[in-house]
Every structure is written in C-alpha cells, then in structure tokens.
Amino acid sequence: MLKLKKLMMILITIICLNLTAISSEAAHMYFRDMVNSASEDYDNWFEIDKVLYGYVSNQQSDSATIIHIRGKSPVITIPSSVEYGAKTYTVRYLDSVPNIIGSPLCLNTCEILNIPDTMVCWSDNLGGEDGTIYKWKKLKEVNISENSQLVELSSGFADCKYLKSFTIPKNLKILDGLTNCPKLKIKNIKICKGNKYFKKKGQFLLSSKGKKLNNYFGNGKSVKVPNNIKEIKNQVFKNKTSIRKITLPKDLKTVEYWAFRDCKNLSKVIIKNTNKSPKFYDDCFKNTKNGIEFYVKNIKVAKSLKRQLMKRRFFSSKVKNAKILIGKKVVYQNING
C-alpha cells in the first residue's frame, strides 16, 4: 500500500510538471479549438483587445459577432468595426458561448458598458441566465445611443443589482433581458422618440398597444396586471420577493417561462379568465411558496389549470402542494404535492 501511494505521488508530480510546461502557444491553440467547436455558426474567429469575434469566411459578408469578452477593465467599449486580415468587419451581433470556453472575465469587473450604434442583436448574457457566477456583478451603466440600430436585447442585463437607468433606442423591438434590477425604476427608463414598440404605465413597461407586459419595476405586495394584457413575457416578475398576491386579467393568454420564478412569498394567484386558464410556460412558478393558492372563476378554468400544473415533465410549472379554489371552495388540492 505504501509503495502504491509513493507511485501515485510520483505520477501526480510528473503530470503537474508537464502541465506547467505547456507553452502559451499551445494554450492558445487549445482555446482556439474550444471556440471553434462551440461556435458552429462561424468558421473562423480572431481576438482584438481581449474581445473574441466570430465570422463566416465569405467575401460577401462583413459582419462580426462577439462570442466572448476576456477583458477585465471597469469600462468596456465595444467598437463599431474591427480590422482583421486586411478586411474591415462591422460589429453587429453578440452571441457568446460561455458554457464551453468559460465565464467572461468582464462580468466580474465591468461597471460601464458602451454599445456601438452598429449592434443589431444582443442575444446572450455572456454567461447564461441562471447561476450567480454568470452575472454582471458590478454593472452600473449601459450606454446605448438614441440612433442605435439595436433591434433585439435578449437576456442581456437580467439581475444587475446596480443598474440605475436604461435607454430604449428607437429601433428596439424585443426587450427580454432587463429583469430584476432592484435600483432600476420605471422613471429611470427613457424611451427614445420614434420608438413604436414600448410605452410605460405605472410600474409596468408594456408593448405600444398594451397587449404585452415586458417588465415590472415595482415592489408591491399585491400586484394587479393591467387589463387587456394578453402576454406576460419571460422573467417579468422573477425574484420579486415582495409580491404575495397577483391578479391576472381575463384576456391573458400566455405567461412565458420563469415569469414568477423565485417569488418566494407569492401565495395567491387570482385568474380572471372565464373560458380556460392562461398557458403557463416552463418553470413559471419555480421556487414560489409551498401551497400556493389559485383562485379561478369556474370549474372549466379549474380543470384547464390543473392539467397544466399536473404535467410531469423535466421542465414544468414547478408548483408544489398547490390549491385551486372557486371563491372559498377548494376544488383541487395538493397538486404536485
């Protein structure tokens, strides 16, 4: 046994020495292979000032996509264009691959982020939406100009604790990544003149026609979703621990994923639909209070709701010991108990 332990120690020592002997060029090649294997949409990539860009080797294409940011500066300015291989690429997209090549270093240090007017789609959080190691830990300011070409911002700045203000440029149509920012209030959101897609109402950010609920920036215990809302976008109420009761309007059709996730004190949901329950997407009620009560108008809605809550899928509504009531009468209980 003693000889075996000595042999193991020798092997471990040899491995460690070999690892320390790996050249920086070899490490770079390994990193390159990781990026290439993760970025199936791009057949090549390059790095400038700690920012990695992916592109398609097509003479017709001049667009570059940011796939990783390795810089650790408190101020990060994304350029509108970069030069590589005697060609100029316009920076138009961000679509990172952190699960393969690691968490971007900028997430731990960046306080100010400047996005160029050329950016069209910011489609990732540089680290995913779930897991504290993948959050913008210090981000305070995101600068987007009024004339930005940005059309989509998906999962961009969710869970930014220090973000205080935000500008919605005139071209922005999709805004799914601005949830659970405690210091961000509706009065600190500027909708640029000419934007036809958003409007503010109370503590809510709505679509221009008032049919979609995009964000909620209040801290009330009892929340009433505005009338005429047909769709609640993903993560709208995520981590709003102040909410204990929420009332959903009768025209509501769909509630997207994670809408009430981590609302740990949510205990009462009032559904005003009279025909059938709204469709609740995956994990809508994950990490909400045990024994949550759903109040519905009639047995038809109750049955429709029960079918959803009882689905046994890998991803589900994640309720536990829920009750469905009509008035004061409990019609179903211990759902998913």
Backbone hydrogen bonds, N-H to C=O, Kabsch-Sander energy under -0.5 kcal/mol:
donor,donor_aa,acceptor,acceptor_aa,energy
5,K,1,M,-2.0
6,K,2,L,-2.1
7,L,3,K,-2.5
8,M,4,L,-2.3
9,M,5,K,-2.1
10,I,6,K,-2.2
11,L,7,L,-2.3
12,I,8,M,-2.4
13,T,9,M,-2.1
14,I,10,I,-2.3
15,I,11,L,-2.3
16,C,12,I,-2.4
17,L,13,T,-2.2
18,N,14,I,-2.2
19,L,15,I,-2.3
20,T,16,C,-2.1
21,A,17,L,-0.9
22,I,19,L,-1.2
27,A,23,S,-2.1
28,H,24,S,-2.3
29,M,25,E,-2.3
30,Y,26,A,-2.3
31,F,27,A,-2.5
32,R,28,H,-2.6
33,D,29,M,-2.3
34,M,30,Y,-2.0
35,V,31,F,-2.4
36,N,32,R,-2.8
37,S,33,D,-2.4
38,A,34,M,-1.6
39,S,35,V,-2.2
40,E,38,A,-1.1
42,Y,39,S,-1.4
43,D,55,Y,-0.8
44,N,55,Y,-1.2
46,F,53,Y,-2.1
48,I,51,V,-2.4
51,V,48,I,-1.6
52,L,68,H,-2.9
53,Y,46,F,-3.0
54,G,65,T,-3.4
55,Y,44,N,-2.2
58,N,56,V,-2.7
61,S,58,N,-1.7
64,A,90,T,-2.7
65,T,54,G,-2.6
66,I,93,Y,-3.0
67,I,52,L,-2.5
68,H,52,L,-1.1
70,R,50,K,-3.9
71,G,50,K,-0.7
76,I,112,I,-2.7
77,T,75,V,-0.5
78,I,76,I,-0.6
78,I,114,N,-2.4
82,V,89,Y,-2.4
84,Y,87,K,-2.9
87,K,84,Y,-0.9
89,Y,82,V,-3.5
89,Y,87,K,-0.5
90,T,62,D,-3.5
91,V,80,S,-2.2
92,R,64,A,-1.8
92,R,90,T,-0.8
93,Y,64,A,-1.3
94,L,121,C,-1.9
95,D,66,I,-2.7
97,V,67,I,-1.4
100,I,97,V,-1.2
101,I,97,V,-1.6
102,G,98,P,-1.8
106,C,69,I,-1.0
107,L,104,P,-1.3
108,N,105,L,-1.5
109,T,105,L,-0.5
109,T,106,C,-0.8
110,C,106,C,-2.8
111,E,74,P,-3.3
112,I,74,P,-2.5
113,L,141,E,-2.6
114,N,76,I,-2.7
115,I,113,L,-0.6
115,I,143,N,-2.4
119,M,116,P,-1.3
120,V,92,R,-3.4
121,C,92,R,-1.8
122,W,152,E,-2.8
123,S,94,L,-2.0
123,S,121,C,-0.7
134,Y,131,G,-1.8
135,K,132,T,-1.1
137,K,107,L,-2.4
137,K,135,K,-1.2
138,K,107,L,-0.5
140,K,111,E,-2.8
141,E,111,E,-2.0
143,N,113,L,-2.9
143,N,141,E,-0.5
144,I,142,V,-0.7
148,S,145,S,-1.7
149,Q,117,D,-2.5
151,V,120,V,-3.3
152,E,120,V,-1.8
153,L,174,I,-2.6
154,S,122,W,-2.5
155,S,153,L,-0.5
157,F,177,G,-3.0
159,D,179,T,-2.7
160,C,157,F,-0.9
161,K,159,D,-0.9
163,L,160,C,-0.5
164,K,140,K,-1.2
166,F,188,N,-2.0
168,I,190,K,-3.6
170,K,146,E,-1.5
171,N,148,S,-0.5
172,L,169,P,-1.1
173,K,151,V,-2.7
174,I,151,V,-2.3
175,L,173,K,-0.5
176,D,153,L,-2.5
177,G,153,L,-1.0
184,L,181,C,-2.0
185,K,164,K,-0.6
185,K,183,K,-0.6
188,N,185,K,-1.7
189,I,186,I,-1.3
190,K,166,F,-2.6
190,K,188,N,-0.6
191,I,189,I,-0.6
192,C,168,I,-2.6
192,C,190,K,-0.7
195,N,192,C,-2.1
196,K,170,K,-0.6
199,K,206,L,-2.2
201,K,204,F,-2.7
204,F,201,K,-2.5
205,L,215,N,-2.4
206,L,199,K,-3.0
206,L,204,F,-0.6
207,S,212,K,-2.1
208,S,197,Y,-1.2
210,G,207,S,-2.0
213,L,231,E,-2.9
214,N,205,L,-2.5
214,N,212,K,-0.7
215,N,205,L,-1.5
216,Y,236,V,-0.7
217,F,203,Q,-2.8
223,V,221,K,-0.5
223,V,245,K,-2.7
225,V,223,V,-0.6
225,V,247,T,-2.4
229,I,226,P,-1.2
230,K,211,K,-3.2
231,E,211,K,-1.8
232,I,254,T,-2.3
233,K,213,L,-2.6
233,K,231,E,-0.6
235,Q,257,Y,-1.3
236,V,233,K,-1.2
237,F,259,A,-1.9
238,K,235,Q,-1.2
239,N,261,R,-3.1
240,K,237,F,-2.0
241,T,239,N,-1.6
243,I,240,K,-1.3
244,R,221,K,-3.4
245,K,221,K,-2.2
246,I,268,K,-2.1
247,T,223,V,-2.6
248,L,246,I,-0.5
248,L,270,I,-3.3
252,L,249,P,-1.4
253,K,230,K,-2.7
254,T,230,K,-1.9
255,V,279,K,-2.9
256,E,232,I,-2.8
258,W,282,D,-1.2
259,A,256,E,-1.3
260,F,284,C,-1.7
261,R,258,W,-0.9
262,D,286,K,-2.7
263,C,260,F,-1.8
264,K,262,D,-1.9
266,L,263,C,-1.8
267,S,244,R,-2.2
267,S,265,N,-0.5
268,K,244,R,-1.5
269,V,293,E,-2.9
270,I,246,I,-2.8
271,I,269,V,-0.6
271,I,295,Y,-3.1
272,K,248,L,-1.5
272,K,270,I,-0.6
279,K,253,K,-3.2
280,F,278,P,-0.6
281,Y,255,V,-3.2
281,Y,279,K,-0.6
283,D,316,S,-3.1
284,C,281,Y,-1.4
285,F,317,S,-1.5
286,K,283,D,-1.2
288,T,285,F,-1.5
289,K,263,C,-0.7
289,K,266,L,-0.9
291,G,320,K,-2.7
292,I,289,K,-0.9
293,E,267,S,-2.6
294,F,323,K,-2.9
295,Y,269,V,-2.9
295,Y,293,E,-0.5
296,V,294,F,-0.6
296,V,325,L,-2.9
297,K,273,N,-0.6
302,A,298,N,-1.9
303,K,299,I,-2.6
304,S,300,K,-1.8
305,L,301,V,-2.5
306,K,302,A,-2.6
307,R,303,K,-2.1
308,Q,304,S,-1.1
309,L,305,L,-2.4
310,M,306,K,-2.0
311,K,308,Q,-1.2
313,R,311,K,-1.0
316,S,314,F,-0.5
321,N,335,I,-0.7
322,A,335,I,-1.7
323,K,292,I,-2.3
324,I,332,Y,-2.9
325,L,294,F,-3.2
326,I,329,K,-2.6
327,G,296,V,-0.6
327,G,325,L,-0.6
329,K,326,I,-1.9
331,V,324,I,-2.6
331,V,329,K,-0.6
332,Y,324,I,-1.7
335,I,322,A,-2.2
337,G,334,N,-1.7
